[in-house]
């Protein structure tokens, strides 16, 4: 190793140590109210909750394209915002190119019993607001279009956090219209939110 390389490495090491020491000192000098002198305030994000479900879709209507389908859903809330991602695989090839509505419902997912899932989870209904508005801001809509391989994905973000409970993500026969309707209930995936 040449003398020049050693000098450069030593300088980089010294600058690194200065940076490590200077960072907390600078932070302590601009500490928020309530943080004692000599201590560093570390910002922490708001509470985060995560719910996931992964498995075969439960069939609600016989002879549909979801008999062999599986799904994964991940729902993450942080502060007043919730992000939801859905991936469906194994949908029958005859459904390629079709769009299906999918929504979070208030009740559980019970194979063969679409009514058990209850209505859509709607924040106006849950909070007793009138008139009840039905849209993608007050409900979780995850419409998806099936690709040639039988797979589809969907995601959405809303400005609310669902209340705890056993819920269902229900797949409907048609794409969701502007009234929030999407036809018959074909399949569902359970999702528990604590």
N, C-alpha and C positions, 0 to 999 in steps of 0.2 A: 504494500500500500504506500503510495507516495505521500510526501509531507503535505502537499496541497489537498489531497483527498482527506487526510486526517484532520486538517484545519477546518474544512467544510463540514465534515461530520460532527466535529466538536461544536461548531457554531450552531448547527441545526439542533443538536442536543441541548445546548444552553437556551436557545430560543424556545424549544419545547417546554423546558422546565419553567421558564419565565411565563409562558402562556398558561401553564397549569396553575401557577401561583397567582398570576394576575387576574385570571377569570373570577375566582371566588372573592378576591379583594374588591374588584370592581362591583360585583354583584352585591357585596355586603354594604358598600358605600351607597348604593341606591336601593336599600332594602325597603320593602313595603311596611306600613304601620303594623306594629305588633311583633315584628321580628327583632329579637334582642341583638345588640351589637356583638359582632364576632360570629354570628350565625348567618348562614346563607339560606335564602328562601328559594325553594325549588318549585316552579309551577307544576301543578298536577291537573290533568284533564278531569272533567266531571265524571260522575259514575258511569261505568259502561256495563251493560248486560248483554249476554249472548245466548241465543237459543238455536239449536240445530236439530235437524231430523234427517235421517238417511235410511232408505229402505224401499221395499216394493210399494207401489201405489195400491191402495185398497179400492177394489172395484165397487162402484155404486150402481152401474147399469151393465147388465150382461151383454156380451157380444160386441163390446166397443173396442177401440184400438189400444186400450191401456191395460189389458190382461197380463202382459209381461213387462210392463213399464216399471221403472224405478225412478226415484227422485231424491235430490238432496236440496235442503233449504237451510239457509243461514240467515238469522235475523239478529241484527246488532243495534242496540240503542245506546246513544251517548248524549247525555243531557236531554233536550226535548226532541231529538231527531232519531228516527229509526231507518236503517237501510236493510233491505231484504233482497236476497239473491236466490233464485230457483234454477235448478238444472234437472231436466227430465231426459231419461234415456230409455231405449227399448220400446218406444211407441211403435205400433204396427205400421208397416210400410204404406198401407193404404191411406194413412193420415198425412203423408208427406205433402207439404205445401199448405196445410190447413192451419188456421189460427184458432186457438182455444182460449177462452177466458179462464183465469185462475184468480181466486180471491181468498183472503183470510176470513174465516167464518168464526162465529162466537162459540160454537159447540165442538164436541169431539169428533174425530174421524172414526166411523164405525162401518166396516165392510158390509155392503148390501143395504145400508140404511142412510140414504142421503139426507133425510130430514133431521137426523141426529146432529148434524153439523150446525143447525140453526141458520139464522140470517147472516149476511155480511157483517163483519166487525166494522161499525160506523161510529166515529167519535161523537157525532151529534146525538145519536141514539144513546150511547153509553153515558154521556154527560147530561142528558135530558134537555138538549137545546132544541128549540122549535123556531121556525120550521126545520125539519130534517133535510139536509142537503146531501145528495149522493154524488160523489165524484172521487177522483183519484187522490185528492188532498185529505179526505176524511175517511177513506177506506184504503186497504192495501190491495191493489190490482197488479197481477203478474201475468198478463196475457202473453202467450208464446206461440210462435209459428214453428211447426215440426219440419226439420230438414230431411233430406233424402236418407240419412243414416238412422232416422228415428229419434234424433236428439233435438233438444231445444233448450234455450236459456231465457231468463227474464230477470229484470231487477227494477227496483223502485226505491225512492226515498220519500219519507213523509215526516211532517213536523208534529208527530205525537208518538207516545210510547204506549203500546197496548197494555191493558191491565193483565195481571197474572191469571193463568187458567189453562185448561186443556183446550186447545183450539184445533182447527182443521184448515188446511189449504185445499180448497175444493177446485177441481178442474171441471169446467163447463163445456157444453157442446159447441158453443159459438164464441166469437170474439165479443168482448164487452161493449155494449152500446152506450150512448150518452146518458141513459137512465140507470146504468149499472147492471143491466140484465144481460145474461149470456146463455140462457137456455138450460137444458137438463143437466143434472149433476152426474158426471161420468165416473169420477175417481176422486180420491182424497189422500192426503198425507197428514198424519198427526203431527202436531207441534205444541209442546208444552212450554209455557212461559211462566217463570217464577217471579 
